């Protein structure tokens, strides 16, 4: 599976991200702290979470990609055991049929099941086992505890987000496999989060982020005026980002810390995905075949 994971990283803009957690900490000249019964690790964040922006050039210029917006998939058209077309509809009822030799359904876990569970006159040949839409898992995420750091510097060194070579890394904790087995749990992880009570700082940081990413249309004159009132804070943040390669940490008097826990719920057989009288998969259609035929 390694080659597929590498391809996925490249598509997410993470082809050049550092794979080794130890090397990231070494680059910061900080220890890679570990804990009893807990594994410390780093998650990697996409440098551009908006894939429309990340793959804008490919979507606009690739000769084999045709993007049709607001074409919600509503019916798979079959002939015998083969899929020959996909009927789509806009919110206003305009329909089109896409035909291609092959179809890829990337609707997400819930919407894929909803789409393929819609009643059909000839039944559901792809669900002979009856397992489609079953055994869903919930991923619970909540603030589990308030945190009072005994040593604020060590706390920030260990848990503040890291920025290195154009990528963001978030320190996390999770139970070791043997601890999971002993407690009968699935994967449980935790991050340390802080709430900055200085809401105005957040607005200023958003404005700077939009300017740095060239999103000038998202910046108003009021945004710029507001940002200039927080230049000292932004200067401190820039220093911490460029020199220390860490996220800005607000004054202790203006922030609170919490341990945010997340875990996977054991899959339950009695967890069917919902269907509706009017089938509609919330997706955009990408066709590499012929243009659609309007109905």
Kinemage of the C-alpha trace (Angstrom):
@kinemage 1
@onewidth
@group {chain A} dominant
@subgroup {mainchain}
@vectorlist {calphas} color= white
{ca unk a 1} P 0.000 0.000 0.000
{ca unk a 2} L 3.015 2.314 0.366
{ca unk a 3} L 2.928 3.519 -3.239
{ca unk a 4} L -0.767 4.420 -2.912
{ca unk a 5} L -0.169 6.342 0.321
{ca unk a 6} L 2.649 8.240 -1.369
{ca unk a 7} L 0.375 9.125 -4.267
{ca unk a 8} L -2.314 10.303 -1.837
{ca unk a 9} L 0.222 12.535 -0.063
{ca unk a 10} L 1.211 14.064 -3.396
{ca unk a 11} L -2.428 14.770 -4.295
{ca unk a 12} L -2.866 16.468 -0.906
{ca unk a 13} L 0.143 18.715 -1.523
{ca unk a 14} L 2.267 16.770 0.979
{ca unk a 15} L 4.779 15.112 -1.364
{ca unk a 16} L 7.729 16.869 0.295
{ca unk a 17} L 6.514 16.622 3.902
{ca unk a 18} L 8.937 15.084 6.429
{ca unk a 19} L 7.828 11.510 7.134
{ca unk a 20} L 9.893 10.992 10.287
{ca unk a 21} L 8.608 12.559 13.525
{ca unk a 22} L 12.072 12.291 15.062
{ca unk a 23} L 13.591 14.347 12.240
{ca unk a 24} L 11.014 17.121 12.739
{ca unk a 25} L 11.916 17.399 16.430
{ca unk a 26} L 15.624 17.182 15.608
{ca unk a 27} L 15.226 20.109 13.204
{ca unk a 28} L 13.693 22.118 16.088
{ca unk a 29} L 16.552 21.076 18.405
{ca unk a 30} L 13.990 19.825 20.910
{ca unk a 31} L 13.613 16.362 22.484
{ca unk a 32} L 11.054 13.944 21.053
{ca unk a 33} L 9.193 13.516 24.366
{ca unk a 34} L 7.525 10.167 25.115
{ca unk a 35} L 5.188 9.143 27.949
{ca unk a 36} L 4.254 5.989 29.883
{ca unk a 37} L 1.451 4.078 28.092
{ca unk a 38} L 1.182 6.906 25.560
{ca unk a 39} L 2.734 7.338 22.159
{ca unk a 40} L 3.630 10.848 21.046
{ca unk a 41} L 3.352 11.467 17.320
{ca unk a 42} L 2.805 14.208 14.766
{ca unk a 43} L -0.028 14.616 12.296
{ca unk a 44} L 0.567 16.441 9.018
{ca unk a 45} L -1.715 19.212 7.764
{ca unk a 46} L -2.408 19.969 4.112
{ca unk a 47} L -0.746 23.295 3.211
{ca unk a 48} L -3.828 24.148 1.116
{ca unk a 49} L -6.990 22.490 2.508
{ca unk a 50} L -9.114 23.793 -0.353
{ca unk a 51} L -8.530 21.210 -3.076
{ca unk a 52} L -10.256 23.404 -5.665
{ca unk a 53} L -7.432 25.908 -5.160
{ca unk a 54} L -4.741 23.233 -4.861
{ca unk a 55} L -5.694 21.540 -8.136
{ca unk a 56} L -7.093 24.613 -9.877
{ca unk a 57} L -4.715 24.429 -12.838
{ca unk a 58} L -5.298 20.717 -13.423
{ca unk a 59} L -9.081 21.084 -13.229
{ca unk a 60} L -9.052 24.012 -15.659
{ca unk a 61} L -6.468 22.819 -18.169
{ca unk a 62} L -6.236 19.000 -18.209
{ca unk a 63} L -7.627 17.766 -21.572
{ca unk a 64} L -9.135 14.599 -20.056
{ca unk a 65} L -11.028 16.228 -17.189
{ca unk a 66} L -14.432 17.847 -17.636
{ca unk a 67} L -15.986 19.243 -14.470
{ca unk a 68} L -19.754 19.651 -14.196
{ca unk a 69} L -20.930 21.597 -11.147
{ca unk a 70} L -24.246 21.025 -9.331
{ca unk a 71} L -24.791 17.705 -11.133
{ca unk a 72} L -25.993 15.578 -8.232
{ca unk a 73} L -25.956 11.852 -9.025
{ca unk a 74} L -29.460 10.393 -8.677
{ca unk a 75} L -29.480 7.094 -10.597
{ca unk a 76} L -27.041 4.538 -11.954
{ca unk a 77} L -28.215 3.302 -15.341
{ca unk a 78} L -27.415 -0.348 -15.971
{ca unk a 79} L -27.680 -2.804 -18.825
{ca unk a 80} L -27.471 -6.355 -17.598
{ca unk a 81} L -24.588 -6.420 -15.125
{ca unk a 82} L -22.840 -3.359 -16.580
{ca unk a 83} L -23.129 0.309 -15.657
{ca unk a 84} L -23.636 2.325 -18.823
{ca unk a 85} L -24.702 5.730 -17.563
{ca unk a 86} L -25.280 8.048 -14.615
{ca unk a 87} L -28.376 10.241 -14.381
{ca unk a 88} L -27.826 13.553 -12.627
{ca unk a 89} L -30.023 16.472 -11.627
{ca unk a 90} L -29.543 20.029 -10.474
{ca unk a 91} L -31.505 21.549 -7.592
{ca unk a 92} L -33.810 23.168 -10.141
{ca unk a 93} L -34.597 19.841 -11.830
{ca unk a 94} L -32.378 20.058 -14.929
{ca unk a 95} L -31.271 16.507 -15.732
{ca unk a 96} L -28.386 15.084 -17.718
{ca unk a 97} L -27.011 11.609 -18.357
{ca unk a 98} L -23.271 10.949 -18.356
{ca unk a 99} L -21.986 7.934 -20.247
{ca unk a 100} L -18.503 6.455 -19.892
{ca unk a 101} L -16.834 3.014 -20.006
{ca unk a 102} L -15.907 3.283 -16.311
{ca unk a 103} L -17.310 5.115 -13.274
{ca unk a 104} L -15.665 6.008 -9.962
{ca unk a 105} L -17.978 6.873 -7.062
{ca unk a 106} L -16.241 9.134 -4.550
{ca unk a 107} L -19.300 10.288 -2.624
{ca unk a 108} L -18.020 9.650 0.891
{ca unk a 109} L -18.959 6.769 3.184
{ca unk a 110} L -22.530 7.837 4.008
{ca unk a 111} L -23.535 9.237 0.628
{ca unk a 112} L -22.104 6.245 -1.244
{ca unk a 113} L -24.264 3.903 0.827
{ca unk a 114} L -27.325 6.143 0.453
{ca unk a 115} L -26.898 6.201 -3.311
{ca unk a 116} L -26.475 2.446 -3.721
{ca unk a 117} L -29.284 1.581 -1.285
{ca unk a 118} L -31.969 3.423 -3.246
{ca unk a 119} L -34.716 0.932 -4.279
{ca unk a 120} L -34.498 -0.387 -7.834
{ca unk a 121} L -37.043 -2.487 -9.783
{ca unk a 122} L -34.476 -5.223 -10.368
{ca unk a 123} L -33.093 -5.153 -6.810
{ca unk a 124} L -29.571 -4.322 -5.656
{ca unk a 125} L -27.148 -6.811 -7.245
{ca unk a 126} L -24.191 -5.149 -5.486
{ca unk a 127} L -25.681 -5.825 -2.038
{ca unk a 128} L -26.266 -9.567 -2.047
{ca unk a 129} L -24.547 -9.810 1.345
{ca unk a 130} L -26.848 -7.201 2.887
{ca unk a 131} L -23.868 -5.464 4.491
{ca unk a 132} L -23.938 -2.289 2.417
{ca unk a 133} L -24.594 0.670 4.713
{ca unk a 134} L -23.985 -1.345 7.899
{ca unk a 135} L -21.207 -1.270 10.517
{ca unk a 136} L -20.696 2.484 10.494
{ca unk a 137} L -18.331 3.959 13.068
{ca unk a 138} L -18.668 7.264 14.820
{ca unk a 139} L -15.562 9.285 15.659
{ca unk a 140} L -16.128 11.056 18.959
{ca unk a 141} L -14.221 14.273 19.589
{ca unk a 142} L -14.584 16.395 22.719
{ca unk a 143} L -12.742 18.415 25.335
{ca unk a 144} L -11.984 15.764 27.941
{ca unk a 145} L -10.192 17.791 30.613
{ca unk a 146} L -8.972 21.250 31.531
{ca unk a 147} L -5.176 21.506 31.621
{ca unk a 148} L -3.080 23.626 33.976
{ca unk a 149} L 0.578 23.519 32.821
{ca unk a 150} L 3.080 23.226 35.681
{ca unk a 151} L 5.867 24.317 33.361
{ca unk a 152} L 4.417 26.566 30.605
{ca unk a 153} L 7.628 26.589 28.539
{ca unk a 154} L 7.930 22.798 28.434
{ca unk a 155} L 4.217 22.526 27.738
{ca unk a 156} L 4.452 24.842 24.714
{ca unk a 157} L 7.676 23.182 23.508
{ca unk a 158} L 5.939 19.805 23.570
{ca unk a 159} L 2.438 20.566 22.287
{ca unk a 160} L 2.389 23.773 20.226
{ca unk a 161} L 1.837 23.274 16.482
{ca unk a 162} L 5.054 23.134 14.464
{ca unk a 163} L 5.800 24.923 11.179
{ca unk a 164} L 8.784 23.588 9.263
{ca unk a 165} L 9.750 23.884 5.592
{ca unk a 166} L 6.293 25.032 4.557
{ca unk a 167} L 4.328 22.353 6.429
{ca unk a 168} L 2.346 22.247 9.662
{ca unk a 169} L 2.743 19.399 12.159
{ca unk a 170} L 0.465 18.935 15.166
{ca unk a 171} L 1.783 17.071 18.246
{ca unk a 172} L -0.634 14.389 19.466
{ca unk a 173} L -0.854 11.539 21.956
{ca unk a 174} L -2.482 8.119 21.653
{ca unk a 175} L -2.724 4.943 23.715
{ca unk a 176} L -0.091 2.322 23.001
{ca unk a 177} L -1.456 -0.879 21.383
{ca unk a 178} L -0.947 -2.886 24.575
{ca unk a 179} L -2.861 -0.274 26.593
{ca unk a 180} L -5.699 -0.361 24.072
{ca unk a 181} L -5.848 -4.146 24.400
{ca unk a 182} L -5.793 -3.976 28.207
{ca unk a 183} L -8.656 -1.463 28.336
{ca unk a 184} L -10.639 -3.011 25.471
{ca unk a 185} L -10.696 0.223 23.481
{ca unk a 186} L -10.114 1.180 19.878
{ca unk a 187} L -7.700 3.921 18.889
{ca unk a 188} L -7.889 6.862 21.315
{ca unk a 189} L -5.923 10.005 20.655
{ca unk a 190} L -5.550 13.431 22.216
{ca unk a 191} L -4.301 16.882 21.375
{ca unk a 192} L -3.722 19.908 23.560
{ca unk a 193} L -5.827 22.830 22.424
{ca unk a 194} L -6.046 26.396 23.641
{ca unk a 195} L -8.771 28.960 23.362
{ca unk a 196} L -7.561 32.465 22.720
{ca unk a 197} L -10.003 34.821 24.424
{ca unk a 198} L -8.604 37.683 22.337
{ca unk a 199} L -11.056 37.214 19.444
{ca unk a 200} L -9.757 40.331 17.687
{ca unk a 201} L -6.365 38.629 17.270
{ca unk a 202} L -8.001 35.780 15.429
{ca unk a 203} L -9.595 38.178 12.956
{ca unk a 204} L -6.247 39.868 12.341
{ca unk a 205} L -4.524 36.512 11.747
{ca unk a 206} L -7.220 35.529 9.244
{ca unk a 207} L -6.653 38.740 7.311
{ca unk a 208} L -2.887 38.181 7.161
{ca unk a 209} L -3.423 34.572 6.060
{ca unk a 210} L -5.689 35.687 3.225
{ca unk a 211} L -3.136 38.276 2.104
{ca unk a 212} L -0.278 35.758 2.155
{ca unk a 213} L -2.306 33.295 0.060
{ca unk a 214} L -3.336 35.923 -2.453
{ca unk a 215} L -7.017 35.907 -1.535
{ca unk a 216} L -7.405 39.657 -1.960
{ca unk a 217} L -11.115 39.408 -2.670
{ca unk a 218} L -11.621 38.087 0.879
{ca unk a 219} L -9.992 41.165 2.458
{ca unk a 220} L -11.961 44.345 3.113
{ca unk a 221} L -10.804 47.818 4.116
{ca unk a 222} L -12.187 47.221 7.598
{ca unk a 223} L -10.080 44.055 7.787
{ca unk a 224} L -6.938 45.998 6.924
{ca unk a 225} L -7.760 48.786 9.385
{ca unk a 226} L -8.427 46.247 12.126
{ca unk a 227} L -5.184 44.399 11.382
{ca unk a 228} L -3.007 47.500 11.643
{ca unk a 229} L -4.264 47.941 15.221
{ca unk a 230} L -2.660 44.594 16.129
{ca unk a 231} L 0.769 44.994 14.522
{ca unk a 232} L 2.704 44.278 17.765
{ca unk a 233} L 0.906 40.948 18.183
{ca unk a 234} L 1.456 40.083 14.522
{ca unk a 235} L 5.155 40.954 14.813
{ca unk a 236} L 5.473 38.577 17.782
{ca unk a 237} L 3.622 35.884 15.865
{ca unk a 238} L 5.868 36.368 12.822
{ca unk a 239} L 8.962 36.043 15.032
{ca unk a 240} L 7.675 32.863 16.661
{ca unk a 241} L 6.746 31.426 13.255
{ca unk a 242} L 9.952 32.339 11.410
{ca unk a 243} L 12.502 31.900 14.196
{ca unk a 244} L 11.001 29.260 16.495
{ca unk a 245} L 8.855 27.521 13.836
{ca unk a 246} L 5.930 27.319 16.256
{ca unk a 247} L 2.385 28.654 16.436
{ca unk a 248} L 1.675 31.881 18.275
{ca unk a 249} L 0.896 31.353 21.942
{ca unk a 250} L -1.263 34.092 23.503
{ca unk a 251} L -0.550 35.464 26.989
{ca unk a 252} L -1.445 32.968 29.725
{ca unk a 253} L -3.969 35.393 31.188
{ca unk a 254} L -5.852 35.447 27.878
{ca unk a 255} L -5.985 31.752 27.071
{ca unk a 256} L -7.137 28.436 28.475
{ca unk a 257} L -5.913 24.921 27.707
{ca unk a 258} L -7.813 21.676 27.268
{ca unk a 259} L -7.045 18.076 26.398
{ca unk a 260} L -9.148 17.194 23.361
{ca unk a 261} L -9.789 13.455 23.090
{ca unk a 262} L -10.953 11.578 20.024
{ca unk a 263} L -11.766 7.905 19.639
{ca unk a 264} L -13.411 5.476 17.257
{ca unk a 265} L -16.682 3.886 18.268
{ca unk a 266} L -16.882 0.088 17.871
{ca unk a 267} L -18.706 -0.614 14.588
{ca unk a 268} L -22.349 -1.510 15.227
{ca unk a 269} L -24.210 -3.769 12.810
{ca unk a 270} L -27.476 -1.945 13.520
{ca unk a 271} L -26.287 1.357 12.106
{ca unk a 272} L -27.883 1.623 8.680
{ca unk a 273} L -27.318 4.736 6.637
{ca unk a 274} L -30.484 6.739 5.887
{ca unk a 275} L -32.196 6.664 2.513
{ca unk a 276} L -34.781 9.032 1.165
{ca unk a 277} L -37.722 8.925 -1.204
{ca unk a 278} L -35.816 11.164 -3.605
{ca unk a 279} L -32.348 9.779 -4.301
{ca unk a 280} L -29.669 12.413 -4.503
{ca unk a 281} L -25.986 11.989 -3.846
{ca unk a 282} L -24.373 15.269 -2.898
{ca unk a 283} L -21.436 15.210 -5.271
{ca unk a 284} L -20.004 16.893 -8.300
{ca unk a 285} L -19.707 14.785 -11.447
{ca unk a 286} L -16.364 14.443 -13.178
{ca unk a 287} L -16.608 12.815 -16.573
{ca unk a 288} L -13.756 11.475 -18.654
{ca unk a 289} L -16.160 10.135 -21.236
{ca unk a 290} L -18.620 11.834 -23.559
{ca unk a 291} L -20.554 14.973 -22.739
{ca unk a 292} L -23.921 14.502 -21.031
{ca unk a 293} L -27.155 14.125 -22.887
{ca unk a 294} L -29.888 16.383 -21.542
{ca unk a 295} L -33.358 14.943 -20.777
